[in-house]
Amino acid sequence: MLGVVLLGFFLTGAATFIGFARLDEDYNAARLLRKEEAVARSLGFALRGAVGDTVEATSLSWTAMPGAFANRIVEIEEVHGLPLAVYRLDGGLFVTSSFDHPESRGFPVEADPEVLIDLAQGATRLEVPVGNGDFIAYWYQLNKAGRPVALVALRYASRSLEAQSRMDLLRILSGVFGLVFAAAGALAFLLARSISRPLSRLGAMMERMDVSADVGFEPLRYAAGEGDEIALLVKRYNQMADNVRRSAAALAKSERESAWREMAMQVAHEIKNPLTPMKLGVQQLERRALDESADLRDVQQRVSELSAVLQGQIDLLARIADEFSTLARLPQGEMKPHSLRRILENVVRLHEKPHMGPTLSMTDDVEVVCDEDQFGRMVQNLVINAQQAIGEGEGKVEIVVNQNPIELIVRDSGPGMSDEVAARMFEPRFTTRGGGSGLGLAIVKAIADRHGMDVKCNTSHGKGTSFVMRISL
């Protein structure tokens, strides 16, 4: 809107200047013609008064022309306000209306040959520019018989038509357009504000909208007339937001059900594995006990062996239950400063194996704010994972602490992982070992997130694996 007003102002100003310029041209042309006619009449009277009615081209001679003729030429300039010069037909200067040198007034001593040629070829008058907007008009002075007797040159200065009126008009236009511009600016501000206010409210509502919460949705209220575009936008927004909320609630419900199904399948699978050998052992013991020919000592030995198997499988079931419980809901724990060296030394003592480690490499002890049990379990899972990756072969497990910044590194010289395996290593249930639960590294990731640490894995197939965690003090 403001741009249209400015464009209108500039176009109006340009049209005004062009119009005044054309008026100036028309005015100057008409004024010059009037001046030429008046000067021609005055010059005719002066010639006839000097030499009589029989004025001819030969009359332009100071032997035939009285000296008073020069005074008449000066009077003509004083009357009409325009300097003039009279030339003979051959182009030679005869007299001027000034006592100064002719060229100081812009009149050449000899007329331009091109002017003489153009007039001889039938041109009634010529205008020759002389600079600064001035020009000289040439025409032949005729006698009563219509024959040319002299070449007249009249110097004319262009005038600006009513320059003060032009400036007054421009000032009025400037004032009018200034008021229009101010009114348009105020109107544009009010319109923009009336449009932006509901849009701002719409943006605030969108920021507060929580599609994950299964609660009642607060629609945006906007009162407007029929066909209002913003009202239509608000209506579409309310519909979209409600649909998104419903979809988010349905998706969350589906994800929860899917997660529980996956967890149930995994728990059932993990529990089924140890139950199978327990059932087979009990069945074998039952058959042996019902066999009347069975030796009592052999039965007792079978009971002892089955007891050991059952205890081992019960421990396995307890470990599986503990891992699933830890993954499903990490306890809040007690976050307080602990010695990092003491935690890591305990891990080394618990899981140290001959010729494998782990070994601890650490210079200065530092205190870390953590839950000691969870932090220790996180490192233990990494150590166990490294030892299991090495297996029965030769290899080393190292725990290294770097300073500035504090980084905890657990690395092994095992076979490493492929890119496909490394991309899924933190997923629950994912394992490359038949006897593993696939929860060890998932628990590591959960504890690290709980302590605000980022776990990075550097691995290369056949060259070992390193887990790096940056610790904030």
TORVEXTOR-370253 format. One record per residue (C-alpha): y negated, z, x negated; residue in one letter. Coordinates in pm, whole numbers, plus 50000, padded with zeros to 5 digits. Example, Ala and Ser with C-alpha at 12.3 -4.5 7.8 and 13.67 -1.06 7.14 Angstrom:
<pt py="50450" pz="50780" px="48770" residu="A"/>
<pt py="50106" pz="50714" px="48633" residu="S"/>
//
This chain:
<pt py="50000" pz="50000" px="50000" residu="M"/>
<pt py="49756" pz="50095" px="49723" residu="L"/>
<pt py="49852" pz="49780" px="49536" residu="G"/>
<pt py="49766" pz="49569" px="49842" residu="V"/>
<pt py="49424" pz="49735" px="49865" residu="V"/>
<pt py="49353" pz="49673" px="49495" residu="L"/>
<pt py="49473" pz="49314" px="49526" residu="L"/>
<pt py="49244" pz="49264" px="49826" residu="G"/>
<pt py="48950" pz="49408" px="49630" residu="F"/>
<pt py="49005" pz="49178" px="49332" residu="F"/>
<pt py="49061" pz="48871" px="49551" residu="L"/>
<pt py="48746" pz="48946" px="49752" residu="T"/>
<pt py="48545" pz="48995" px="49433" residu="G"/>
<pt py="48679" pz="48672" px="49286" residu="A"/>
<pt py="48600" pz="48482" px="49607" residu="A"/>
<pt py="48248" pz="48628" px="49607" residu="T"/>
<pt py="48180" pz="48519" px="49248" residu="F"/>
<pt py="48320" pz="48172" px="49313" residu="I"/>
<pt py="48110" pz="48140" px="49629" residu="G"/>
<pt py="47791" pz="48247" px="49452" residu="F"/>
<pt py="47866" pz="48010" px="49164" residu="A"/>
<pt py="47897" pz="47719" px="49405" residu="R"/>
<pt py="47579" pz="47825" px="49582" residu="L"/>
<pt py="47403" pz="47833" px="49244" residu="D"/>
<pt py="47522" pz="47481" px="49167" residu="E"/>
<pt py="47407" pz="47349" px="49504" residu="D"/>
<pt py="47078" pz="47535" px="49478" residu="Y"/>
<pt py="47001" pz="47410" px="49127" residu="N"/>
<pt py="47096" pz="47053" px="49213" residu="A"/>
<pt py="46873" pz="47051" px="49522" residu="A"/>
<pt py="46588" pz="47224" px="49339" residu="R"/>
<pt py="46603" pz="46978" px="49051" residu="L"/>
<pt py="46587" pz="46681" px="49286" residu="L"/>
<pt py="46282" pz="46829" px="49457" residu="R"/>
<pt py="46118" pz="46897" px="49121" residu="K"/>
<pt py="46193" pz="46545" px="49000" residu="E"/>
<pt py="46037" pz="46391" px="49311" residu="E"/>
<pt py="45728" pz="46609" px="49280" residu="A"/>
<pt py="45689" pz="46543" px="48907" residu="V"/>
<pt py="45738" pz="46167" px="48965" residu="A"/>
<pt py="45463" pz="46165" px="49229" residu="R"/>
<pt py="45228" pz="46368" px="49008" residu="S"/>
<pt py="45297" pz="46140" px="48709" residu="L"/>
<pt py="45236" pz="45832" px="48926" residu="G"/>
<pt py="44898" pz="45970" px="49031" residu="F"/>
<pt py="44812" pz="46047" px="48668" residu="A"/>
<pt py="44905" pz="45694" px="48553" residu="L"/>
<pt py="44710" pz="45523" px="48828" residu="R"/>
<pt py="44416" pz="45752" px="48766" residu="G"/>
<pt py="44421" pz="45661" px="48397" residu="A"/>
<pt py="44473" pz="45281" px="48404" residu="V"/>
<pt py="44438" pz="45182" px="48769" residu="G"/>
<pt py="44687" pz="45049" px="49017" residu="D"/>
<pt py="44822" pz="44785" px="48778" residu="T"/>
<pt py="45041" pz="45017" px="48577" residu="V"/>
<pt py="45285" pz="44837" px="48346" residu="E"/>
<pt py="45506" pz="44930" px="48051" residu="A"/>
<pt py="45235" pz="44807" px="47816" residu="T"/>
<pt py="45001" pz="45066" px="47958" residu="S"/>
<pt py="45167" pz="45335" px="47746" residu="L"/>
<pt py="44940" pz="45283" px="47453" residu="S"/>
<pt py="44659" pz="45504" px="47339" residu="W"/>
<pt py="44444" pz="45198" px="47305" residu="T"/>
<pt py="44481" pz="45136" px="47677" residu="A"/>
<pt py="44544" pz="45494" px="47792" residu="M"/>
<pt py="44252" pz="45739" px="47786" residu="P"/>
<pt py="44299" pz="46073" px="47611" residu="G"/>
<pt py="44258" pz="46258" px="47941" residu="A"/>
<pt py="44606" pz="46141" px="48036" residu="F"/>
<pt py="44757" pz="46393" px="47795" residu="A"/>
<pt py="44567" pz="46669" px="47975" residu="N"/>
<pt py="44711" pz="46550" px="48308" residu="R"/>
<pt py="45066" pz="46585" px="48163" residu="I"/>
<pt py="44990" pz="46945" px="48059" residu="V"/>
<pt py="44859" pz="47019" px="48409" residu="E"/>
<pt py="45178" pz="46880" px="48564" residu="I"/>
<pt py="45382" pz="47135" px="48363" residu="E"/>
<pt py="45151" pz="47415" px="48470" residu="E"/>
<pt py="45181" pz="47315" px="48837" residu="V"/>
<pt py="45557" pz="47265" px="48850" residu="H"/>
<pt py="45659" pz="47509" px="48577" residu="G"/>
<pt py="45881" pz="47256" px="48396" residu="L"/>
<pt py="45814" pz="47097" px="48056" residu="P"/>
<pt py="45829" pz="46718" px="48051" residu="L"/>
<pt py="45798" pz="46427" px="47810" residu="A"/>
<pt py="45710" pz="46061" px="47864" residu="V"/>
<pt py="45885" pz="45794" px="47655" residu="Y"/>
<pt py="45819" pz="45423" px="47620" residu="R"/>
<pt py="46090" pz="45194" px="47750" residu="L"/>
<pt py="46211" pz="45136" px="47394" residu="D"/>
<pt py="46284" pz="45514" px="47361" residu="G"/>
<pt py="45984" pz="45612" px="47154" residu="G"/>
<pt py="45807" pz="45934" px="47247" residu="L"/>
<pt py="45461" pz="45878" px="47398" residu="F"/>
<pt py="45339" pz="46223" px="47510" residu="V"/>
<pt py="45472" pz="46572" px="47598" residu="T"/>
<pt py="45335" pz="46854" px="47810" residu="S"/>
<pt py="45316" pz="47087" px="47512" residu="S"/>
<pt py="45101" pz="47107" px="47204" residu="F"/>
<pt py="45404" pz="47225" px="47000" residu="D"/>
<pt py="45638" pz="46997" px="46818" residu="H"/>
<pt py="45852" pz="46812" px="47074" residu="P"/>
<pt py="46183" pz="46922" px="46927" residu="E"/>
<pt py="46084" pz="47288" px="46963" residu="S"/>
<pt py="46084" pz="47225" px="47338" residu="R"/>
<pt py="46414" pz="47034" px="47325" residu="G"/>
<pt py="46270" pz="46680" px="47342" residu="F"/>
<pt py="46386" pz="46437" px="47073" residu="P"/>
<pt py="46134" pz="46208" px="46906" residu="V"/>
<pt py="46355" pz="45914" px="46993" residu="E"/>
<pt py="46544" pz="45902" px="47319" residu="A"/>
<pt py="46922" pz="45900" px="47296" residu="D"/>
<pt py="47042" pz="45537" px="47293" residu="P"/>
<pt py="47327" pz="45625" px="47530" residu="E"/>
<pt py="47070" pz="45743" px="47784" residu="V"/>
<pt py="46885" pz="45412" px="47755" residu="L"/>
<pt py="47208" pz="45216" px="47793" residu="I"/>
<pt py="47324" pz="45413" px="48100" residu="D"/>
<pt py="46987" pz="45374" px="48273" residu="L"/>
<pt py="46973" pz="45005" px="48185" residu="A"/>
<pt py="47317" pz="44960" px="48341" residu="Q"/>
<pt py="47192" pz="45082" px="48677" residu="G"/>
<pt py="47199" pz="45463" px="48668" residu="A"/>
<pt py="46906" pz="45604" px="48865" residu="T"/>
<pt py="46903" pz="45936" px="48675" residu="R"/>
<pt py="47096" pz="46125" px="48406" residu="L"/>
<pt py="47140" pz="46490" px="48322" residu="E"/>
<pt py="47204" pz="46581" px="47958" residu="V"/>
<pt py="47301" pz="46943" px="47869" residu="P"/>
<pt py="47099" pz="47100" px="47586" residu="V"/>
<pt py="47266" pz="47447" px="47572" residu="G"/>
<pt py="47216" pz="47794" px="47725" residu="N"/>
<pt py="47273" pz="47647" px="48070" residu="G"/>
<pt py="46965" pz="47418" px="48038" residu="D"/>
<pt py="46965" pz="47040" px="48060" residu="F"/>
<pt py="46722" pz="46748" px="48056" residu="I"/>
<pt py="46699" pz="46507" px="48346" residu="A"/>
<pt py="46605" pz="46143" px="48263" residu="Y"/>
<pt py="46482" pz="45874" px="48504" residu="W"/>
<pt py="46262" pz="45565" px="48500" residu="Y"/>
<pt py="45906" pz="45598" px="48635" residu="Q"/>
<pt py="45842" pz="45292" px="48854" residu="L"/>
<pt py="45517" pz="45122" px="48950" residu="N"/>
<pt py="45428" pz="44994" px="49299" residu="K"/>
<pt py="45616" pz="44674" px="49232" residu="A"/>
<pt py="45933" pz="44873" px="49155" residu="G"/>
<pt py="45937" pz="44790" px="48781" residu="R"/>
<pt py="46000" pz="45066" px="48525" residu="P"/>
<pt py="45695" pz="45154" px="48320" residu="V"/>
<pt py="45810" pz="45472" px="48139" residu="A"/>
<pt py="46112" pz="45694" px="48068" residu="L"/>
<pt py="46053" pz="46049" px="48194" residu="V"/>
<pt py="46240" pz="46356" px="48057" residu="A"/>
<pt py="46223" pz="46683" px="48250" residu="L"/>
<pt py="46369" pz="47002" px="48099" residu="R"/>
<pt py="46526" pz="47223" px="48359" residu="Y"/>
<pt py="46660" pz="47583" px="48325" residu="A"/>
<pt py="46934" pz="47689" px="48569" residu="S"/>
<pt py="46852" pz="47979" px="48793" residu="R"/>
<pt py="47089" pz="48231" px="48948" residu="S"/>
<pt py="47046" pz="48233" px="49323" residu="L"/>
<pt py="46949" pz="48579" px="49448" residu="E"/>
<pt py="47113" pz="48765" px="49161" residu="A"/>
<pt py="46998" pz="49098" px="49300" residu="Q"/>
<pt py="47155" pz="49018" px="49637" residu="S"/>
<pt py="47478" pz="48933" px="49463" residu="R"/>
<pt py="47488" pz="49268" px="49285" residu="M"/>
<pt py="47399" pz="49450" px="49607" residu="D"/>
<pt py="47684" pz="49277" px="49787" residu="L"/>
<pt py="47928" pz="49367" px="49510" residu="L"/>
<pt py="47816" pz="49730" px="49519" residu="R"/>
<pt py="47866" pz="49740" px="49896" residu="I"/>
<pt py="48210" pz="49583" px="49863" residu="L"/>
<pt py="48300" pz="49832" px="49591" residu="S"/>
<pt py="48200" pz="50123" px="49810" residu="G"/>
<pt py="48387" pz="49988" px="50112" residu="V"/>
<pt py="48702" pz="49919" px="49915" residu="F"/>
<pt py="48672" pz="50257" px="49744" residu="G"/>
<pt py="48679" pz="50426" px="50084" residu="L"/>
<pt py="48967" pz="50204" px="50193" residu="V"/>
<pt py="49154" pz="50285" px="49872" residu="F"/>
<pt py="49101" pz="50660" px="49920" residu="A"/>
<pt py="49214" pz="50639" px="50283" residu="A"/>
<pt py="49517" pz="50432" px="50184" residu="A"/>
<pt py="49601" pz="50679" px="49907" residu="G"/>
<pt py="49584" pz="50973" px="50146" residu="A"/>
<pt py="49794" pz="50787" px="50403" residu="L"/>
<pt py="50048" pz="50688" px="50138" residu="A"/>
<pt py="50069" pz="51049" px="50019" residu="F"/>
<pt py="50130" pz="51175" px="50372" residu="L"/>
<pt py="50390" pz="50907" px="50442" residu="L"/>
<pt py="50566" pz="50968" px="50112" residu="A"/>
<pt py="50569" pz="51340" px="50175" residu="R"/>
<pt py="50703" pz="51295" px="50528" residu="S"/>
<pt py="50982" pz="51080" px="50384" residu="I"/>
<pt py="51060" pz="51285" px="50074" residu="S"/>
<pt py="51071" pz="51624" px="50248" residu="R"/>
<pt py="51384" pz="51552" px="50456" residu="P"/>
<pt py="51536" pz="51373" px="50158" residu="L"/>
<pt py="51475" pz="51682" px="49945" residu="S"/>
<pt py="51638" pz="51897" px="50211" residu="R"/>
<pt py="51927" pz="51655" px="50220" residu="L"/>
<pt py="51965" pz="51681" px="49841" residu="G"/>
<pt py="51955" pz="52062" px="49855" residu="A"/>
<pt py="52222" pz="52064" px="50124" residu="M"/>
<pt py="52440" pz="51833" px="49917" residu="M"/>
<pt py="52404" pz="52062" px="49615" residu="E"/>
<pt py="52508" pz="52365" px="49821" residu="R"/>
<pt py="52800" pz="52187" px="49983" residu="M"/>
<pt py="53136" pz="52320" px="49859" residu="D"/>
<pt py="53403" pz="52078" px="49975" residu="V"/>
<pt py="53674" pz="52302" px="49832" residu="S"/>
<pt py="53588" pz="52591" px="50069" residu="A"/>
<pt py="53758" pz="52577" px="50408" residu="D"/>
<pt py="53462" pz="52715" px="50598" residu="V"/>
<pt py="53237" pz="52587" px="50873" residu="G"/>
<pt py="53003" pz="52311" px="50767" residu="F"/>
<pt py="52630" pz="52349" px="50824" residu="E"/>
<pt py="52492" pz="52008" px="50927" residu="P"/>
<pt py="52143" pz="51901" px="50826" residu="L"/>
<pt py="51896" pz="51924" px="51116" residu="R"/>
<pt py="51636" pz="51648" px="51137" residu="Y"/>
<pt py="51430" pz="51578" px="51449" residu="A"/>
<pt py="51317" pz="51217" px="51475" residu="A"/>
<pt py="51264" pz="50938" px="51724" residu="G"/>
<pt py="51513" pz="50675" px="51822" residu="E"/>
<pt py="51589" pz="50426" px="51545" residu="G"/>
<pt py="51453" pz="50642" px="51262" residu="D"/>
<pt py="51622" pz="50536" px="50937" residu="E"/>
<pt py="51619" pz="50884" px="50784" residu="I"/>
<pt py="51772" pz="51031" px="51099" residu="A"/>
<pt py="52048" pz="50770" px="51075" residu="L"/>
<pt py="52101" pz="50860" px="50710" residu="L"/>
<pt py="52123" pz="51231" px="50796" residu="V"/>
<pt py="52375" pz="51157" px="51070" residu="K"/>
<pt py="52590" pz="50954" px="50834" residu="R"/>
<pt py="52563" pz="51229" px="50574" residu="Y"/>
<pt py="52680" pz="51495" px="50819" residu="N"/>
<pt py="52977" pz="51281" px="50919" residu="Q"/>
<pt py="53064" pz="51205" px="50558" residu="M"/>
<pt py="53032" pz="51568" px="50448" residu="A"/>
<pt py="53254" pz="51687" px="50732" residu="D"/>
<pt py="53512" pz="51420" px="50652" residu="N"/>
<pt py="53501" pz="51514" px="50284" residu="V"/>
<pt py="53547" pz="51883" px="50369" residu="R"/>
<pt py="53845" pz="51806" px="50589" residu="R"/>
<pt py="53995" pz="51579" px="50325" residu="S"/>
<pt py="53936" pz="51837" px="50052" residu="A"/>
<pt py="54099" pz="52109" px="50260" residu="A"/>
<pt py="54397" pz="51886" px="50336" residu="A"/>
<pt py="54426" pz="51785" px="49969" residu="L"/>
<pt py="54406" pz="52147" px="49852" residu="A"/>
<pt py="54674" pz="52247" px="50101" residu="K"/>
<pt py="54894" pz="51959" px="49992" residu="S"/>
<pt py="54844" pz="52046" px="49625" residu="E"/>
<pt py="54931" pz="52411" px="49688" residu="R"/>
<pt py="55244" pz="52317" px="49878" residu="E"/>
<pt py="55341" pz="52068" px="49610" residu="S"/>
<pt py="55281" pz="52326" px="49336" residu="A"/>
<pt py="55495" pz="52583" px="49516" residu="W"/>
<pt py="55772" pz="52326" px="49568" residu="R"/>
<pt py="55763" pz="52232" px="49201" residu="E"/>
<pt py="55762" pz="52597" px="49098" residu="M"/>
<pt py="56050" pz="52678" px="49336" residu="A"/>
<pt py="56253" pz="52384" px="49204" residu="M"/>
<pt py="56191" pz="52494" px="48845" residu="Q"/>
<pt py="56277" pz="52859" px="48916" residu="V"/>
<pt py="56593" pz="52752" px="49097" residu="A"/>
<pt py="56690" pz="52524" px="48812" residu="H"/>
<pt py="56627" pz="52785" px="48545" residu="E"/>
<pt py="56813" pz="53057" px="48738" residu="I"/>
<pt py="57105" pz="52827" px="48814" residu="K"/>
<pt py="57168" pz="52756" px="48446" residu="N"/>
<pt py="57263" pz="53116" px="48347" residu="P"/>
<pt py="57435" pz="53187" px="48681" residu="L"/>
<pt py="57696" pz="52916" px="48620" residu="T"/>
<pt py="57856" pz="53073" px="48309" residu="P"/>
<pt py="57831" pz="53416" px="48476" residu="M"/>
<pt py="58024" pz="53290" px="48779" residu="K"/>
<pt py="58289" pz="53116" px="48564" residu="L"/>
<pt py="58336" pz="53431" px="48356" residu="G"/>
<pt py="58379" pz="53652" px="48662" residu="V"/>
<pt py="58631" pz="53406" px="48814" residu="Q"/>
<pt py="58835" pz="53398" px="48492" residu="Q"/>
<pt py="58832" pz="53778" px="48474" residu="L"/>
<pt py="58944" pz="53797" px="48838" residu="E"/>
<pt py="59240" pz="53564" px="48779" residu="R"/>
<pt py="59342" pz="53760" px="48468" residu="R"/>
<pt py="59317" pz="54092" px="48651" residu="A"/>
<pt py="59535" pz="53963" px="48939" residu="L"/>
<pt py="59797" pz="53834" px="48698" residu="D"/>
<pt py="60066" pz="54109" px="48691" residu="E"/>
<pt py="60200" pz="53981" px="48362" residu="S"/>
<pt py="59864" pz="54005" px="48190" residu="A"/>
<pt py="59831" pz="54245" px="47902" residu="D"/>
<pt py="59594" pz="54539" px="47969" residu="L"/>
<pt py="59435" pz="54514" px="47627" residu="R"/>
<pt py="59373" pz="54145" px="47677" residu="D"/>
<pt py="59203" pz="54224" px="48011" residu="V"/>
<pt py="58990" pz="54489" px="47847" residu="Q"/>
<pt py="58889" pz="54243" px="47574" residu="Q"/>
<pt py="58795" pz="53987" px="47841" residu="R"/>
<pt py="58587" pz="54250" px="48021" residu="V"/>
<pt py="58405" pz="54331" px="47698" residu="S"/>
<pt py="58339" pz="53964" px="47625" residu="E"/>
<pt py="58223" pz="53897" px="47981" residu="L"/>
<pt py="57995" pz="54202" px="47965" residu="S"/>
<pt py="57826" pz="54062" px="47655" residu="A"/>
<pt py="57786" pz="53722" px="47822" residu="V"/>
<pt py="57648" pz="53879" px="48140" residu="L"/>
<pt py="57399" pz="54091" px="47948" residu="Q"/>
<pt py="57279" pz="53787" px="47754" residu="G"/>
<pt py="57238" pz="53585" px="48072" residu="Q"/>
<pt py="57060" pz="53874" px="48246" residu="I"/>
<pt py="56818" pz="53894" px="47952" residu="D"/>
<pt py="56764" pz="53520" px="47985" residu="L"/>
<pt py="56690" pz="53558" px="48357" residu="L"/>
<pt py="56443" pz="53838" px="48281" residu="A"/>
<pt py="56270" pz="53622" px="48021" residu="R"/>
<pt py="56248" pz="53329" px="48264" residu="I"/>
<pt py="56100" pz="53552" px="48535" residu="A"/>
<pt py="55853" pz="53696" px="48287" residu="D"/>
<pt py="55740" pz="53352" px="48170" residu="E"/>
<pt py="55690" pz="53225" px="48523" residu="F"/>
<pt py="55500" pz="53540" px="48614" residu="S"/>
<pt py="55275" pz="53505" px="48309" residu="T"/>
<pt py="55202" pz="53140" px="48380" residu="L"/>
<pt py="55136" pz="53195" px="48751" residu="A"/>
<pt py="54899" pz="53489" px="48710" residu="R"/>
<pt py="54768" pz="53603" px="48377" residu="L"/>
<pt py="54661" pz="53969" px="48397" residu="P"/>
<pt py="54295" pz="54037" px="48336" residu="Q"/>
<pt py="54379" pz="54244" px="48032" residu="G"/>
<pt py="54146" pz="54470" px="47837" residu="E"/>
<pt py="53895" pz="54277" px="47631" residu="M"/>
<pt py="53783" pz="54481" px="47332" residu="K"/>
<pt py="53750" pz="54439" px="46952" residu="P"/>
<pt py="54077" pz="54426" px="46758" residu="H"/>
<pt py="54171" pz="54359" px="46397" residu="S"/>
<pt py="54284" pz="53999" px="46370" residu="L"/>
<pt py="54485" pz="54074" px="46054" residu="R"/>
<pt py="54681" pz="54354" px="46225" residu="R"/>
<pt py="54770" pz="54131" px="46525" residu="I"/>
<pt py="54887" pz="53848" px="46301" residu="L"/>
<pt py="55085" pz="54078" px="46068" residu="E"/>
<pt py="55272" pz="54217" px="46370" residu="N"/>
<pt py="55364" pz="53861" px="46473" residu="V"/>
<pt py="55488" pz="53786" px="46121" residu="V"/>
<pt py="55707" pz="54102" px="46112" residu="R"/>
<pt py="55858" pz="54028" px="46454" residu="L"/>
<pt py="55947" pz="53662" px="46393" residu="H"/>
<pt py="55990" pz="53629" px="46018" residu="E"/>
<pt py="56299" pz="53426" px="45916" residu="K"/>
<pt py="56426" pz="53378" px="45559" residu="P"/>
<pt py="56300" pz="53063" px="45390" residu="H"/>
<pt py="56106" pz="52965" px="45707" residu="M"/>
<pt py="55844" pz="53227" px="45774" residu="G"/>
<pt py="55597" pz="53257" px="45923" residu="P"/>
<pt py="55366" pz="53345" px="45633" residu="T"/>
<pt py="55007" pz="53466" px="45672" residu="L"/>
<pt py="54718" pz="53329" px="45466" residu="S"/>
<pt py="54394" pz="53520" px="45530" residu="M"/>
<pt py="54117" pz="53649" px="45302" residu="T"/>
<pt py="53889" pz="53894" px="45485" residu="D"/>
<pt py="53978" pz="54073" px="45805" residu="D"/>
<pt py="53764" pz="54012" px="46111" residu="V"/>
<pt py="53739" pz="54175" px="46450" residu="E"/>
<pt py="53793" pz="53960" px="46758" residu="V"/>
<pt py="53722" pz="54055" px="47118" residu="V"/>
<pt py="54049" pz="53992" px="47303" residu="C"/>
<pt py="54337" pz="54141" px="47494" residu="D"/>
<pt py="54574" pz="54242" px="47213" residu="E"/>
<pt py="54897" pz="54181" px="47406" residu="D"/>
<pt py="54795" pz="53840" px="47537" residu="Q"/>
<pt py="54650" pz="53725" px="47205" residu="F"/>
<pt py="54964" pz="53835" px="47022" residu="G"/>
<pt py="55187" pz="53659" px="47274" residu="R"/>
<pt py="54985" pz="53340" px="47235" residu="M"/>
<pt py="55042" pz="53339" px="46858" residu="V"/>
<pt py="55409" pz="53436" px="46905" residu="Q"/>
<pt py="55466" pz="53139" px="47137" residu="N"/>
<pt py="55312" pz="52905" px="46880" residu="L"/>
<pt py="55530" pz="53053" px="46603" residu="V"/>
<pt py="55846" pz="53034" px="46817" residu="I"/>
<pt py="55761" pz="52674" px="46911" residu="N"/>
<pt py="55717" pz="52587" px="46542" residu="A"/>
<pt py="56046" pz="52755" px="46441" residu="Q"/>
<pt py="56233" pz="52579" px="46720" residu="Q"/>
<pt py="56080" pz="52246" px="46613" residu="A"/>
<pt py="56217" pz="52298" px="46259" residu="I"/>
<pt py="56556" pz="52409" px="46395" residu="G"/>
<pt py="56838" pz="52456" px="46144" residu="E"/>
<pt py="56677" pz="52232" px="45887" residu="G"/>
<pt py="56444" pz="52327" px="45605" residu="E"/>
<pt py="56079" pz="52389" px="45681" residu="G"/>
<pt py="55791" pz="52629" px="45667" residu="K"/>
<pt py="55577" pz="52796" px="45934" residu="V"/>
<pt py="55231" pz="52912" px="45825" residu="E"/>
<pt py="54955" pz="53110" px="45991" residu="I"/>
<pt py="54617" pz="53035" px="45828" residu="V"/>
<pt py="54277" pz="53187" px="45910" residu="V"/>
<pt py="53967" pz="52997" px="45792" residu="N"/>
<pt py="53625" pz="53157" px="45766" residu="Q"/>
<pt py="53285" pz="53023" px="45883" residu="N"/>
<pt py="53370" pz="52934" px="46150" residu="P"/>
<pt py="53671" pz="53150" px="46228" residu="I"/>
<pt py="53967" pz="52918" px="46292" residu="E"/>
<pt py="54325" pz="53025" px="46358" residu="L"/>
<pt py="54580" pz="52762" px="46252" residu="I"/>
<pt py="54955" pz="52770" px="46314" residu="V"/>
<pt py="55130" pz="52481" px="46141" residu="R"/>
<pt py="55481" pz="52377" px="46061" residu="D"/>
<pt py="55652" pz="52116" px="45845" residu="S"/>
<pt py="55886" pz="52008" px="46124" residu="G"/>
<pt py="55945" pz="51659" px="46265" residu="P"/>
<pt py="55612" pz="51646" px="46451" residu="G"/>
<pt py="55559" pz="51486" px="46790" residu="M"/>
<pt py="55507" pz="51135" px="46916" residu="S"/>
<pt py="55185" pz="51043" px="47096" residu="D"/>
<pt py="55365" pz="51044" px="47431" residu="E"/>
<pt py="55500" pz="51395" px="47379" residu="V"/>
<pt py="55167" pz="51528" px="47242" residu="A"/>
<pt py="54986" pz="51401" px="47552" residu="A"/>
<pt py="55205" pz="51618" px="47780" residu="R"/>
<pt py="55279" pz="51920" px="47561" residu="M"/>
<pt py="55064" pz="52164" px="47767" residu="F"/>
<pt py="55216" pz="52061" px="48101" residu="E"/>
<pt py="55433" pz="52327" px="48269" residu="P"/>
<pt py="55807" pz="52240" px="48279" residu="R"/>
<pt py="55767" pz="51972" px="48013" residu="F"/>
<pt py="56010" pz="52024" px="47724" residu="T"/>
<pt py="56202" pz="51813" px="47475" residu="T"/>
<pt py="56473" pz="52078" px="47425" residu="R"/>
<pt py="56758" pz="52116" px="47670" residu="G"/>
<pt py="56750" pz="52498" px="47665" residu="G"/>
<pt py="56372" pz="52538" px="47690" residu="G"/>
<pt py="56175" pz="52632" px="48000" residu="S"/>
<pt py="55874" pz="52414" px="47915" residu="G"/>
<pt py="55637" pz="52707" px="47966" residu="L"/>
<pt py="55564" pz="52831" px="47613" residu="G"/>
<pt py="55273" pz="52597" px="47531" residu="L"/>
<pt py="55147" pz="52613" px="47890" residu="A"/>
<pt py="55115" pz="52991" px="47848" residu="I"/>
<pt py="54935" pz="52935" px="47514" residu="V"/>
<pt py="54682" pz="52709" px="47687" residu="K"/>
<pt py="54631" pz="52958" px="47973" residu="A"/>
<pt py="54569" pz="53252" px="47735" residu="I"/>
<pt py="54336" pz="53043" px="47516" residu="A"/>
<pt py="54133" pz="52943" px="47823" residu="D"/>
<pt py="54123" pz="53308" px="47929" residu="R"/>
<pt py="53969" pz="53396" px="47589" residu="H"/>
<pt py="53729" pz="53098" px="47584" residu="G"/>
<pt py="53909" pz="52920" px="47300" residu="M"/>
<pt py="53977" pz="52549" px="47272" residu="D"/>
<pt py="54326" pz="52459" px="47147" residu="V"/>
<pt py="54352" pz="52139" px="46944" residu="K"/>
<pt py="54677" pz="51986" px="46825" residu="C"/>
<pt py="54707" pz="51769" px="46515" residu="N"/>
<pt py="55049" pz="51611" px="46488" residu="T"/>
<pt py="55214" pz="51311" px="46330" residu="S"/>
<pt py="55568" pz="51203" px="46393" residu="H"/>
<pt py="55777" pz="51308" px="46093" residu="G"/>
<pt py="55494" pz="51504" px="45923" residu="K"/>
<pt py="55467" pz="51830" px="46116" residu="G"/>
<pt py="55228" pz="51983" px="46368" residu="T"/>
<pt py="54919" pz="52207" px="46350" residu="S"/>
<pt py="54759" pz="52400" px="46636" residu="F"/>
<pt py="54391" pz="52488" px="46568" residu="V"/>
<pt py="54192" pz="52744" px="46769" residu="M"/>
<pt py="53826" pz="52829" px="46705" residu="R"/>
<pt py="53756" pz="53197" px="46767" residu="I"/>
<pt py="53417" pz="53321" px="46886" residu="S"/>
<pt py="53326" pz="53664" px="46753" residu="L"/>
//
